[in-house]
Amino acid sequence: MITKTIDRSEQPLSAGQRRGRRVTFAILGYKTVLWAAIIVAVIAGTVLLPVKDWLAEALEWTQGLGIWGPVVVVAFHIVACVFLLPGSVLTLGAGFLFKLFRGAIVVSIGSTLGACAAFWVGRTIARNWIAGKDVFVQKPASHNIFEGRKLVEAAAKYNRVVQATHGPRSNGALEPAFEYAWKGNLGKMLYVHGLNYRPRMSIGKVTGPQPILSSCDYDLWCGPAPTKPLMRKYLHYDWHWDWTTGNGDIGNMGIHHVDSCRWAVNQMELPKRVISIGGRFAYDDDGQTPNTLITLLDYDPVPILFEVRGLPKSKSVHDQKWSRNMDTYLGEKFGAVVHCENGYVLNGAAYDKKGELVKKFTSERISTKQNFIDVMRSRKTDDLYTDALDGHLSCGLLHMANISHRIGKETRPGQIRETIRGNKVFAKSFDRIAAHLEANGIDLSKTPATLGPMLEFDPRTEKFTGEFSKKANKLISRPYRKPFVVPERV
């Protein structure tokens, strides 16, 4: 059985801490209700009570204060701004008391300080309201490793329920199937093989910038990404294949099965090494991300091998419906295969080495959406299927894979084989992908694949180390365009 000590130091989980967070939430709620009551009372008092008469009497009293009069008027302005009282009487009164020039200065100072005070109070209240949002986020939970960690920190700081989920978590058969493998029923676990064989045809190639529909707020649509000219036919969906907005298909549909793989290896941190091989083959279009990718996420003791295939099984079917002509692995196009000494687990079932069914698993499991709603009501965040940390870690795997690919170089197949020959699982995977590409008319000696470096990674700091760390660490985050900035300190 594989066990792992889970360090959630950045996500307090003890009973005492959870009670403290619930108390904090309750206090936050009381503060919001109290402020709302005060605002309603002030507005009602302004309408029902002779507030203007009181202000007039106060100004008359102020006239007798001498040099302290302007200070008192400024103080009245601050109170009036914060508590929504009418300021016209104060403005007229200042003009009467201090004449035109001096009165204008007093009113300007009072209005400015009053506006600052009102803004500060409003911002404080708004922070509490903003922090009161629970979040359901899906595929992928982050665009890079840095902002995934900030998601974890924000969820902990604001005591929020964050369900960072991916498709297979609603499948009740997966957990008992993985547990069956963890307990050693099929012998020692060797590695987990993730599959995402999904057809991805060319998105075409434009000759110049494309128009943005007037109904689209392009500035808002881009968010933290640069508002560069649209250099593809379609704005929507095809953003997945642009590095400034997407993560390729491993981060689009692949993340569902990447998450299954991490679930299967029972890990609650990122791996210490990663290497990728891939490219965008068979067509020249406006996409940037690979349509073919294999990556080794080198967990100890059970690594993850993940494959993305966007091309069909052969060139002969390029003019047919690709979705009906994709490759399969052990009869499947998608999922996580847990390879063990004496068999494997795949999509909720256990098989022996000959592929004969050993056991099929079923389990009652509510959907991730219902789980999210239930936890919002109970505030028992331990009951979440996938909290912010789970979402961050699963997305972190695909980000690591992409980073290795992005700083890699086109390399001849012979050199690739020589580089990876020490890892039999990854070497065999490359042979399979090379045969797949050859069937699609791709000669890797003429159109080389990109070999990413084997990157070393520190799971504690979530930074790359070693020879290629300088280049790799630049891709852990991104330049954020104002005002869509993810702060270093949450």
N, C-alpha and C positions, 0 to 999 in steps of 0.2 A: 504493500500500500504506500502511495506517495503522500507525504504530509508536508505541510509548509507552515512555518510560523508567520502569521500575518501581522505586519506592522502598520497600524492605522494611526500613527502618532499625530498625523495632521488631520485626522477625523476623529475627535473624541467619541468614544463609544461606551465608556463605563456607565454603570447604572447611575452613579452620582452625577456624572457629567450630563447624562440625558435628562435627569431630573432638573438640573440647573438650567439646561436649555429650555425646558418646558416652562420653568418659572420665568425666564427671560422673555419668552414668547408671550406669556400671560401679562407680564408687566407692560410689554410693548402694546398689547391690545388695550389695556387700561389707559395708557397714555394717549392713544389715538382717540378713544371714546371721550376722555377728559377734555382734550383740545377741541373736539367737535362740539362738546357741550358748552365750552367757554365761548366759542365763535357764535353759536346760536344765541346764547344769552346776550352777548354784546350787540348783535344785530337787533334782537328783539328790544333790548334796552334803548338802543338808538331811536327806534321807531316809536316806542311807547312812552319813553321818559323825556323830560325837557332838557335834553343834553345840550342843545345850542344855548339855552338860557344859562346853564351852569358854566359853559365855556366863556360866555360873555362876562359873567360875574367874576370868573377866575382872571380874565384879562384886566378887569377893573382893579382887582386886588393886586395884580402884577405891576400896575402902573405905580404903585406906591413902594416898590422894592428897590428903586434906584438902579444902580449898576448891575444888580442881580436879575433885573427884569428880563434881559435878552436870554440869559442862561435858562431861566424858567420856561420861557416861550419855546426854546429849542427842545427842552425836556418834554413839554406838552406835545410838540410835533412828533417826537419819537413814540410816545404813548399812543397818539392818534393813529399813526401809521400801522403800528403793530396790532391795535385792537379795532381797526376798521372804523374809527370815529371820523366825522366830517372835518376836513381841514380848512374849509373855506372861512370859517369864523376866525381861526387862528391867523390866517393870511391877512384878512381884513383888519383884524385887531392889531397885528404887528405894524401894519401901515399906519394905523391910527396912533399907536403908542410911540413908535420910533421914527415916524415920517418916512418919506419915500426911499431914500438911499439906504439909510440904516436898517429900515424895515425889510428891504429886499435882501440885504445881506443875512439878517437873522433868519428869514424864511428859507433862504437857500440852504443855509447850514442845517437848519432843523429838518427840512425836507430830505436832504441828502442822508443825514444820520438816521432819520426815520426809515427811509427806504432800505438802508443797509441793515438796520435792526429787523425790519420786516422780512427781508430776504433771508437773513440768518435763521430766524424762527421758522420760516417756510421751508427752508432747505432741511432743517433738522426734522421737521414733521415728515417731509417728503421722503427723507432717508428711511425713516421707520416704515413708511408705507411701501416703498420700493423693496426694502428688505423683507417684506411680508409676502413675496411671491414664491410659490413653489413651482418647480420646473419639471416638465417631461420633455426630454430631448432625445432625438434619434438620429442615427447614421449620417455622418459621424458626429460625435459629441464635441470635437474640436478640429481646428484646422492645422494645429501644430502642437508640439509637446508642451511648450510654455503655457499656452492658454488652457490646455487641459488641466495642468496643475493649478492654475488660477481658479478654475471651476471648482476644484476640490476645496481650495482654501475659502472661496466665497460661500460654498454650501455650509462649511463648518462655522465660519464667522457669523453668518446670519441665521444659523439654525434652520436651514431650509431643507425641505424634502426635494431631492433631485433624483429623478429616475432617468438615468442615462442608459437607455436600453437598446437592444438590438434583437432582431427577429426571433432567433431560436430560443430565447429565454421563456417564451410562452409554451414551448413544447415540453409537455410533462414527461415524455419518455427519455429525454436526454440525460437528466440528472441521475436516475437509477442506472442507466446504461454506463455512464461514466464511473459511478460508484462501484459497479460490477468490475470494471477494469482496475480501479484504484485498489480494490481488495485482493488483486492478484489472481482472480479466477481464470484469466487467460495467460498467466505467467507474467513475467516482467514487462512493464510498458517500455517500448523502444523509442517511438516518436509519434507525433500527431501530424497528420497530413490534411491540410485544408484545401478545399476545392472551390473555385469560382469560374466555371466554364460557361460564360454568358456571351452571346453574340454581340459584337460591337463593330458595326460597319463604319465606313468612312463618313466624316461629317462634311466633306467637301472642302474646297479651297477657294476663297474669295480673292479678288484682285485689288481690293481697297476697303477702307472703312465702311461699315454697314450702318444704315440709319437706325436710330433708337425710337421705338414707338412713343408718341407724345403722351400716352397714358402711363408710361413708366417713369417713375422718379429714379433716374439712373444713378444719381448721387447716393440716394438711400440704398438702392439695389446693390451697388458696389460695396457699401459699408467700409470696412477697413482697407479693402483692396484699392489700388490706384484706379482713377476714372479714365482709363486709357480708351482709345477708339476701339469699337467692336470689330474684331478681325475674324469673324466666323459668321456663318449664315444665320444661325439661331442664337439668340441671347440665352434663352432658357434651356435647361438640362445639359446642354453641351458645355456649360461652365465647369462640369466635372473634369473635363479634359484640359483645363487651363490651370497651371500651377498657382496663379495668383488667387484663384477662387476655389479650386478643387484639389482632390488627392488621387485622381485616377480611379479605375474601377475597384482597386483594392480598398479604397475609402468610400466608394459608392455602394456597391452591392457586396463586395468582398468583406466589409467590416462585420457583417452578420456572422460569417463563418470564421473570421479571425477571432471574434468573441467566443464562439464555440470552442475553438482550439485552446484559447487561454483558460476557459472553463475546464476543459478536459485535462490540461496539465496542472491545474489546481495551483496557479501562481498568482500572487498578489504584489508583484513588482515587475519591472521591465527586465529583460534579459541582459546579459553582460556582453553579448556579441551579436552582430547581424551582418549578413551579406546578401546581395541581390544580383540577379542576372535578368536582363529583359530588353525590350525595345518596342518601337511602334512600327510594325511590319505590314507589308502587303499593299499599303496605299500611302500616298503623299497628301496629307490634308492639313487642316488648321489645328488639329489636336497636338498637345505637347506630351501628355502622359503615356506610359506604355500600355499597349493592348495585349502584351504578353510579358509575364513576369513570374519568376520563381524567387523565393526568398527563404533563407534559413534564419530563424530566430532562435539563437542557441541557448535555450534554457538548460539548466542542469537540475535533475538528471535526464529530463525528457524534452528534447527540442521540438520546435514547430517548423514544419516545412509547409509553405503555402504557395499555391499555384493560381495564377490568373491567366485564362485563355480567352481571347476575344475573337479569334478566327475560327472558322468551322473546321471539320475534320480533314478536308482536302480542297485543293484548288478546283476540282471538278464540280463542286457544289457552290461555287461562289455566285453563280447566277440563280441559285435556288434560295429557298427560305432557310436562312442560317440557323434559326432556332431549332429546326428539325434535324440538323446535320452537325451537331456539336460532338466533340469527343466525350467519352465517359471514363471514369476510373472506378473499378469495381461496380460498374453499373450505374454510377451516380455522376451528376454534373456539379452538384453543390453539397457542402457539408464538411464534417470533420471526421476523419478516419483515425481511430486510436489503434495503432499497430502494436501488438504484443507478441511475445515469444510463441504463443500457441494459438493465435488467431487475431481477430480485430473486432472493434466496435464501430458501427456506422449507423447514423441516423436512428438511434433508439433500439438497436438490435445487436446481439453478439453472434459472431461467426467463428468457426474453427479455421485452421490454415487452408483447408480445401474450399472454403467459402460456404460450408454447410451451416444452416441456421442452428445456433445453440440455444438462444433465448431471445424472446422479443419482450420489450418492456413497455408498460403503460403506467400512467400515473395521472391522477386528477391534479390539475394545476390551473389556477385562474390566469387570465391574460395579464400582460404587463400593465395595461391601462387600468384594469380593475385593481391590481396590486397597488398602483400609484394612488388611486382614489382612496383605497382602504387606509394606506399609511398617512395620507393627508389628514384623515379623520382621527386616527389613533395617535399620530406623532411618534410612532415607534419605528424609527428609521432603520433599525436592525432587520425589520421585516421586508425591506425593499429587495426585489430581485437583483437589481443592479444600481447601486448608488453612484454618486459622482466619481468616486475613486475607481469603481469598476469601468465606468465609461472612459475615463482618462487612460487607464492602463490598456484597454483593448485598442483604443485609437492610437495610443503611443506605439504599439507594435507596428501598425501600418505606416506611421510617420517614420519610424526607424528604417523600415524596408525601403520607403521612398527616398530617404536621405542617402542611403547607400547607393541607390540607383542614380540619383541626381548628380552625385560627385564622381560617378564612375566614368570609364572610358570604353569606347568601342574596341573590342578585343577579338582576335581570331579564335576560332573554336579550339584549335590545338592548344593554345596558351591557356584558354579557360579551363580545359580539362586538366592541364598540368597544375594549375593553381588550386583546383578544388579536389584533386584526386585523393587527398587525405580524408575526406568525408564521403563515405560510400553512398549514404542516403542522398546527399546533394548532388553527387556526381551522376547517379542514376537518374535523378530528376532532370538534370541538364540533358542527358542522352534522350530522354523521352520528349523534352520540349524541342530539341533539335530535330528529331524525327517528325514531330508535329509540324514544325515550320517547313521542313523539306517537303512534306505532303502538300503544303500550301504554296509550293514553288519558290521558297526562300532558301537561297544558298548562303549559309552563314559565313563562308569564306569570302563572299563578295559583298554581302550585306551583314556586317558583324553585329553581334549582340553587344550591349553595354554591360561590362563586368564592373560591378561596384566593389569597393574595397571591403575587406572584413573589418568592420568598425568595432572598437572597444567602447564599452558604455558603463558608466557608474550608476547603478540603480538608485543609490542614495541621493546623489546630487542631481540625477537626471541630466547629466552632461556627458558628451563623448570625451574619451581620453585617448592618448596615444598618437600615432603617426598622422592620422587624417583628421584629428579633432578640430583643428582650426576651421577647416572648410565645413565640417559636419555641424559644428555648433552654431554656425551662422544660420542654419536652416531649422534650428530648434524653435525659433520665433520668427517674426517678420517685421518689416517696417509698418507701423499702424498709422493710417491716415486719420487726422483729426476730423471730427470729434469722436471717431469710432476707435478709441484707444483702450486696450486692456492694460491696466496699470501694473507695475511691478509689485506694488503693495496693495493688496485688496482691502 
